[in-house]
Amino acid sequence: MSGLRETLDDLETSVDAPTRFKTEGNTCELRCAGCGELFYVDEHTFNRAQLALEFDPADTPFRCDDCEEQYEEEAMR
C-alpha cells in the first residue's frame, strides 16, 4: 500500500500550483473565470482547461484559489 501512496504523492507534486508570474514549470497563460486575473499554469493544467473549453466554450474551467474558495462558500449557502 505504501507504493500506491508514494505514487499518489508523486502525482500531486508533479502539478505546479498556479502563479501570477511565469516560472520554469508554469509557462502557460490562463485567466481566472472569477476575477479575470492572468495566471501561469503548468502544461498539464492548461491542457485540461483546453479540453474543457472544447467541450463547453461558454464556460472557463479555471478559478484561482481565492475565487474557488469564494465559489465553494456561496455554493454551501
C-alpha positions as CSV (number, residue, x, y, z in Angstrom):
1,M,0.0,0.0,0.0
2,S,2.9,2.4,0.6
3,G,3.9,2.1,-3.1
4,L,0.5,3.4,-4.0
5,R,0.7,6.3,-1.6
6,E,4.2,7.2,-2.9
7,T,2.8,7.2,-6.5
8,L,-0.1,9.5,-5.5
9,D,2.3,11.8,-3.7
10,D,4.5,12.0,-6.8
11,L,1.4,12.8,-9.0
12,E,0.3,15.6,-6.6
13,T,3.7,17.2,-6.5
14,S,4.2,16.9,-10.3
15,V,1.5,19.6,-10.9
16,D,2.6,23.1,-10.0
17,A,0.2,25.5,-8.3
18,P,-0.9,28.4,-10.5
19,T,1.3,31.6,-10.1
20,R,0.8,35.2,-11.1
21,F,4.2,35.2,-12.8
22,K,5.9,32.8,-15.2
23,T,8.1,30.2,-13.7
24,E,10.1,27.3,-15.0
25,G,7.1,24.9,-14.5
26,N,4.3,27.4,-15.1
27,T,4.6,28.7,-18.7
28,C,1.1,28.7,-20.0
29,E,-1.3,31.7,-19.5
30,L,-4.8,31.1,-18.2
31,R,-7.3,33.6,-17.0
32,C,-9.4,33.0,-13.8
33,A,-13.1,32.7,-14.5
34,G,-14.0,34.6,-11.3
35,C,-11.7,37.6,-11.2
36,G,-10.3,37.6,-14.7
37,E,-6.7,37.8,-13.4
38,L,-4.0,36.3,-15.5
39,F,-2.2,33.2,-14.0
40,Y,0.5,31.0,-15.3
41,V,-0.1,27.2,-15.0
42,D,1.8,24.1,-16.0
43,E,1.1,22.4,-19.3
44,H,-1.0,19.6,-17.7
45,T,-3.4,22.1,-16.2
46,F,-3.5,24.1,-19.4
47,N,-4.3,21.1,-21.5
48,R,-7.1,20.0,-19.1
49,A,-8.6,23.5,-19.3
50,Q,-8.4,23.5,-23.1
51,L,-10.2,20.1,-23.3
52,A,-12.9,21.5,-21.0
53,L,-13.3,24.6,-23.3
54,E,-13.6,22.4,-26.3
55,F,-16.5,20.6,-24.5
56,D,-18.2,23.8,-23.4
57,P,-16.7,27.0,-24.9
58,A,-19.1,29.2,-22.8
59,D,-17.5,28.1,-19.5
60,T,-14.0,29.0,-18.4
61,P,-13.0,26.0,-16.3
62,F,-10.2,27.6,-14.2
63,R,-10.6,29.6,-11.0
64,C,-7.8,30.9,-8.8
65,D,-7.6,29.7,-5.2
66,D,-9.3,32.8,-3.9
67,C,-12.2,32.6,-6.3
68,E,-12.6,28.9,-5.9
69,E,-12.8,29.3,-2.1
70,Q,-15.5,32.1,-2.6
71,Y,-17.4,29.9,-5.1
72,E,-17.5,27.0,-2.7
73,E,-18.7,29.2,0.2
74,E,-21.5,30.6,-1.9
75,A,-22.4,27.0,-3.1
76,M,-22.8,25.9,0.5
77,R,-25.4,28.6,1.3
